[in-house]
Amino acid sequence: MLGKKKEHLGNLKILWAELEWEIAEAKVSDADPDMKYHHVNDLQCKQYLLEQEIDELEHELGMIPLKLMLVGFVIFVIGMTIYMMS
């Protein structure tokens, strides 16, 4: 499961970079300025949504060690409580 999340994160970063190239290409194109503006705006919106998803996944992956430490602490406290009672 962790591997799939890391793979998905990598794919999202690749998509983000591809959108960055599309935005750069659209800005230097010879299209109608109004159409170009709307197209760049749409691409930037997609890029922003991808960035939000990337941040969410990075946060989730970053919290795994803290979750494991919490579980370890709870197990330690339960073990110490049982030890002190016996």
MARLUM-765217 format. One record per residue: x negated, y negated, z negated of N, C-alpha, C in turn. Coordinates in steps of 0.2 Angstrom, whole numbers, plus 2048, in hexadecimal, padded with zeros to 3 digits. Atoms other than C-alpha are relative to their C-alpha. Layout:
REM MARLUM-765217
XYZXYZXYZ;...
***
This chain:
REM MARLUM-765217
7FC8068008008008007FC7FA800;8048068007F27F47FC7FC7FF806;8048017FA7E97F880C8057FD805;7FB8037FB7F97F48168017F97FF;7FF8078027FB7E380D7FA7FD803;8068037FE7E97DF8117FF800808;8007FF7F97EB7E58238057FB803;7FB8057FE7FB7DA8257FD7F97FF;8038078017F27CB81D7FB7FF806;8058027FB7E47CD82A8047FF807;7FC8017FA7F17CE8388037F9800;7FD8078007F97BE8327FB7FB801;8058057FF7E97B58327FE800807;8018007F87E67BA8448057FD803;7FB8047FD7F77B48487FF7F97FF;8018078027F37A483F7FB7FD805;8068037FC7E37A1849803800808;7FE8017F97EC7A585A8057FA800;7FC8067FF7F97988567FC7FA800;8048068007EB78C8527FD7FE807;8038017F97E478F8648067FE804;7FA8027FC7F678D86B8017F97FF;7FF8078027F877D8627FB7FB804;8058047FD7E7776869801800807;7FF8007F87EB77C87B8067FC801;7FA8047FE7FC77487A7FF7F87FF;8028078017F57638747FC7FD806;8048037FA7E9762883804802807;7FD7FE7FA7F67688908037FA803;7FD8067FC7FD75D89E807800800;7F980080080F7608998037FA7FE;7FD80680281C7538967FF7FF7F8;80280280781774A8868068027FA;7FA7FE80482974D87E8008087FF;7FF7F88008297608827FA8027FC;8067FE80381776187C8007FF7F9;7FF80180781B75986C8058057FC;7FB7FB80382A7658687FC807800;8047F980081F77486D7FB8007FB;80580080581176F8628038007F9;7FD80180681D76B8548038077FE;7FE7F980182577D8567FA8047FE;8067FC8018147858567FD7FE7F9;80280280780F77B8468058037FB;7FB7FD80481F78183E7FF8077FF;8027F980081B7938427FA8017FC;8077FF80480979183B8017FE7F9;7FE80180781078982B8038067FD;7FD7FA80381B7988287FC8057FF;8057FB80180D7A482B7FB7FE7FB;80580280580279A8208038017F9;7FD7FF80680F79B8128008087FE;8007F98008107AE8157F98037FE;8077FE8027FD7B08147FF7FE7F9;8028028077FC7A68048048057FB;7FC7FB80580A7B17FC7FC807800;8037F98008017C18017F97FF7FC;8068018047F07BA7FB8018007F9;7FE8008087F87B67EA8028067FD;7FE7F98028007C77E97FA8047FF;8067FC8007EF7CF7ED7FB7FE7FA;8048028057E67C47E18038017F9;7FD7FF8077F27C87D27FF8077FE;8017F98027EE7DB7D37FC8017FA;8057FF8067DF7DA7C78037FE7FA;7FD8028067E97D07BB8068057FE;7FA7FB8027F87DC7BB7FC8077FD;8037FA8037EC7EB7B87FD7FE7FA;8028018067E47E27AA8057FF7FB;7FA8008057F57DF7A28028077FE;7FE7F98017F97F17A47FB8037FB;8057FD8047E97F679C8007FD7F9;8008038067EB7E978E8068037FC;7FA7FD8037FD7F078A7FE8077FE;8027F98027F680278A7FC8007FA;8058008067E87FD77E8047FE7FA;7FD8028067F47F47728058067FE;7FC7FA8028008037727FC8057FD;8057FB8037F180F76F7FE7FD7F9;8028028067EB8047618058007FB;7FB8008057FC8037598018077FE;7FF7F98027FE8167597FA8027FC;8067FE8047EC8187528017FD7F9;7FF8038077F080B7448068047FC;7FB7FD8038008147407FF8077FD;8027FA8027F882573E7FB8017FB;
***
